[in-house]
């Protein structure tokens, strides 16, 4: 049953190994949204709610080390297990950290992933020396979180050039402050890019429709999106204008339109 016109979307908690919520009609096509580092599932609500209004059943999760899953400790493969237990058969959309989880999920549980959409996602670092350097960088970042505390770190993190000068709305900042230093540090130690085995050699195994998005002002991940789409069997890529790394936050309406058209045009 659809929500009454003009009513606020109603979110319902889901039982499972990770904190999760669901919105939209029972039995409808399911979309699962996975957030990025320092975010929570609530960061995906503005985008997810647009799809719930279109008649999809949408699910958001707090990934390990974040939000109400702050006490959960897991590496990327284990996170994929946990997400599979909650999300089940669905189309999956992941941003940054969430996109890396989605890639693991699609390779480990291809029967569950009907479509795969990625925003600013990286399949991993091929070079052993560069990966070790990134691991050191992630460890230093984890120490920085403990040194500064979460609120000060979030201000520093969101001001990085990667995000193109985007200022977090106060409600989003307050939500991210629910994260703990221990939780965020554990995410870096266990699921950071430095710990991730490169998935580039396996991308040809992805047979489901794949859409790789990146902000047009995010040169590094724009190149990665093109390469991801070329490597997958059924891949497409698109740049989001006037956006940097967090394209879904900077250009919500554009990202929604692109995803909506793509979901309508591809078969799950």
Secondary structure, DSSP 8 states (H G I E B T S, - for coil): ----TT-----EEE-SSS-EEEES-TTS-EEEEE--TT--GGGGHHHHHHHHHTT-EEEEE--TTSGGGTT----HHHHHHHHHHHH-SEEEEEETHHHHHHHHHHHH-TTTEEEEEEES-------HHHHHHHHHHHHHHHHHHHHH-HHHHHHHHHTSGGGTT----HHHHHHHTTS-HHHHHHHHHHHSGGG----GGGGGG--SEEEEEEETT-HHHHHHHHHHHHHSTTEEEEEETT--S-HHHHSHHHHHHHHHHHHHHS--
